[in-house]
Amino acid sequence: MRSFTALTLAACMLCARMLADNPAKDRQTQLRQQLSDMLGIPRQRAPLAPESRGEVEHDGVVIEKWVFTSEPGSRVPTVLYRPKNAPGPMPAIVFTYGHGGSKSSWSYNYAALLYAKLGVATLAMDPLGEEERNLKGATATRAHDAKGVSERCDAAGLLIMVKFVFDTMRAVDFLMTRRDIAHDRIGIAGNSLGGATGGWVAALETRLRMAIVTGWAYDDITIPTKLCTRWPNERMRKLCNWAGYAALSAPHCALLIANGDADTVIDHGGTGVAWGGTRAVVAEAATTYAALGAPGSIKAWFEPGGGHRPYFAYPVALEWIHKHLGTPGRTLEKIRALPTLNAGEWCDRHGIKLEKLYGTTLHWRGAILPDLGLRPTPREKLACLRPDEIGRPEFTLEGWLEQISKQP
């Protein structure tokens, strides 16, 4: 009689052969390449040339500061939060950002500290046009939103979304160079535009094992939006439907789509169309996940009465991380037992001024977050660049636009 181990190995090999021969996987590979080409994802990758800019410690979390190369002439200021004394290679998460968000944004700083306390390394970089990648070092500028930016990208044969997606892929490249990171347990998380970016990365980056997409819908309601999301979605819809797009994350990447069912920022008019469409997409994409051997690895979750909030820091997100990446610093029982706090009260207590658009009880101010006694990290502690480097072309939106305009 064959041993259990031998039978298990034989079953795994058979499953691998079936997946390799699966026509659905062949279609996925073809569609990924079509979407990559549509966005303008580079076929070649420049050396990362990572440069350490020191590290600081904040409440038991070590914050490493780095600058790496995404593309020739485009460098990325980045911080990596990690537990001070990790017992072994850690799972890791890369953030993707909403409009105006950057590495010092309160919700991302909060989530990064929270994840690190759970034993998950977290990489936070400035998106193009914000903070240390802004011409004047300004935050919440939404510099990429200008119509001329999308038009210059389109003229160069790509879309501005490609920069957010490709920089995230290069962040994964950076994590893959590190011995203290578990290379088979890397995920992403983001909100709003960061949710939109995260959806693209989850679909195209097959090294991911988990994605948390929040403040975003898998529905045509997202097409009549800003050009950074409108043009990619319009062109994606000519190649596939939303369910096919979501299913590109199968089977490699467990996908959690979390929203508030009263979020009128995304669900225009509050009709529920965005969320009904997203639920239907998840139900259809779930059949592909199951067919490819990953049943239960896509989920839609909604907070009753919740608005546009940082759900990637909610307990439901921590449980998803625990299930699909692992949380070496906390058991599931301890995660579920965490007390909570009101985000607005926490921001007030620490002197954080919330943006007028989202600083309401419906949106950020009403968010309920796990409470580990976290304190915000001052922006200056997260700075990677010297003052004389702010505004240099290799760090700015304007410099990158010049680079792509020169390419044949």
Secondary structure, 3 states (H helix, E strand, C coil): CCCHHHHHHHHHHHHHHHHHCCHHHHHHHHHHHHHHHHHCCCCCCCCCCCEEEEEEEECCEEEEEEEEEEECCEEEEEEEEEECCCCCCEEEEEEECCCCCCCCCHHHHHHHHHHHHCCCEEEEECCCCCHHHCCCCCCCCCHHHCHHHHHHHHHCCCCCHHHHHHHHHHHHHHHHCCCCEEEEEEEEEEECHHHHHHHHHHHHCCCCCEEEEECCCCCHHHCCCCHHHHHHHHHHCCCCCHHHHHHCCCCCCEEEEEEECCCCCCCHHHCCHHHHHHHHHHHHHHHHHHHCCCCCCEEEEEECCCCCCCHHHCHHHHHHHHHHCCCCCCCHHHHHCCCEEEHHHHHHHCCCCCCCCCCCCCCHHHCEEECCCCCCCCHHHHCCCCHHHCCCHHHCHHHHHHHHHHCC
